[in-house]
Amino acid sequence: MQVTVETINPVTKKVSIEIPAERVDAEIEKAYTGIQKKAKLQGFRPGKAPMQLIRRTYSDAMRDEVMRRFYEQTLFKALDEHKIEPVDSPTIESDILEQGSSFKYSALVEIMPEILLNEYTGFEVSKEKYVLNLDNIEGEIKRMQENMAQLVPLAEDAVVENGHTVSLDYTFSVEGFPGEDSNAEDAELEVGANRMLPGFEEQLVGMKRGDRKEISITLPEEYRNKDAAGKPGLFQVTLKEIKRKELPELDDEFAQQFGDYETMDQLRAQMGEYLEKQENERIENELKERVIQTLISKNPLDVPQSMVKRQLDHMLENLQNRLKSQRMSLDMMGLDEEGFRQRFRDSAEDKVKGGLLLMALVEKENITVSDDDLTERFEQISGGNPDMLVRIKEYYASNKGARNSLISEIKEDKAIRFLLDNAVVSEVEAAAIKTR
């Protein structure tokens, strides 16, 4: 067996293998003999069909079996001998297997990159300065008021306005694209919230209960089906009901519905503390992302595309779960899975790069996780609930994989903290962050 290894790029190697004709012939005969013993051909007892007929009937099955056997017997042996550790299943290309000829095939193998941390201290990083914004407090109070709103049906002669919630039946079609057809009954929609395709909600304004209307729109360029983007779409709509929001008064009685508050002033004060904590967490998370991006820019590296794909799969699954919990979908965002992957591929690649560089930093600086670190993380996860804390400790004590994942997560957090502790961090206004 002849093996050659070619470096395609820092994370991809091409392993080419040639198996001599004598071994090919031996394996072919072995495969045909095995097939003959099991073959059931009309007019012959099992195992008694002539070999000539077996060869004519089962040549494809023979090739599949022999090629699979060669891959199992030779590829992983070659990888082991050349100390190549794949991060994903190799991609194989092969010649046609023929009796009397050597068999050649190649495997593209992705490997972990060699990571050389050349620079990871002294980074200059900007941190957004926290500023209390009273408008944010009022905005949160307004959101709470909206959530407490009651939908009140309007009279039959009422007309749709922005802000109204309507109930409607509709069908949707795109000429030449039957796969885009859809329909709904009793769909509820807040007009002006812009949750439907652009151009649709505006044309509901002015309709009355019982009205039927054809609404034409143009599918946006970012539409999930790229072939249909820019094409005209047609809605057939029947309006069934119009409702308006009836908002509760922002008085002390309103505040008392949200906990141990007697007055609106107390609710606003608590809301200010909550938003300050939330904003500081956002600022801290964005600072961490910024220092990781700096680490990536100072230590460029190639990463295996299979790892990027897995990261994209993970990001997509998380988004779909979040949308599902909000009774939404990718379609409602004008995206499909392929569109998501294209839009967020760079982000996924950066996450992979950042993760690899942080793990390299963990090793270089010998960052470890103590029992106290684990206990602190358990307490964070439990949120101060003693019963939950007991269950969390039991779970991680009995689940080795989950425990190791948590330890890796803590190590990564400590590595980020190391970067920040060894960086020059300057507080600047939010506007200055955006212009950098």
HELIX and SHEET records of a PDB file:
HELIX    1   1 ALA A   21  LYS A   38  1                                  18    
HELIX    2   2 MET A   51  THR A   57  1                                   7    
HELIX    3   3 SER A   59  PHE A   70  1                                  12    
HELIX    4   4 TYR A   71  LEU A   75  3                                   5    
HELIX    5   5 PHE A   76  GLU A   81  1                                   6    
HELIX    6   6 LEU A  134  ASN A  147  1                                  14    
HELIX    7   7 PRO A  178  GLU A  180  5                                   3    
HELIX    8   8 GLU A  201  LEU A  204  5                                   4    
HELIX    9   9 ASP A  252  ALA A  255  1                                   4    
HELIX   10  10 GLN A  256  PHE A  258  5                                   3    
HELIX   11  11 MET A  264  LYS A  298  1                                  35    
HELIX   12  12 GLN A  305  SER A  325  1                                  21    
HELIX   13  13 ASP A  331  MET A  333  5                                   3    
HELIX   14  14 GLU A  337  LYS A  364  1                                  28    
HELIX   15  15 ASP A  371  SER A  382  1                                  12    
HELIX   16  16 PRO A  386  SER A  398  1                                  13    
HELIX   17  17 LYS A  400  ASP A  421  1                                  22    
HELIX   18  18 ALA A  430  LYS A  434  1                                   5    
SHEET    1   A 4 GLN A   2  ASN A   9  0                                        
SHEET    2   A 4 THR A  12  ILE A  19 -1                                        
SHEET    3   A 4 PHE A 103  GLU A 110 -1                                        
SHEET    4   A 4 THR A  91  SER A  94 -1                                        
SHEET    1   B 2 GLU A 124  GLU A 128  0                                        
SHEET    2   B 2 VAL A 424  VAL A 428  1                                        
SHEET    1   C 4 GLN A 150  PRO A 153  0                                        
SHEET    2   C 4 PRO A 232  GLU A 246 -1                                        
SHEET    3   C 4 THR A 165  VAL A 174 -1                                        
SHEET    4   C 4 SER A 182  GLU A 190 -1                                        
SHEET    1   D 3 GLN A 150  PRO A 153  0                                        
SHEET    2   D 3 PRO A 232  GLU A 246 -1                                        
SHEET    3   D 3 ARG A 212  THR A 218 -1                                        
END                                                                             
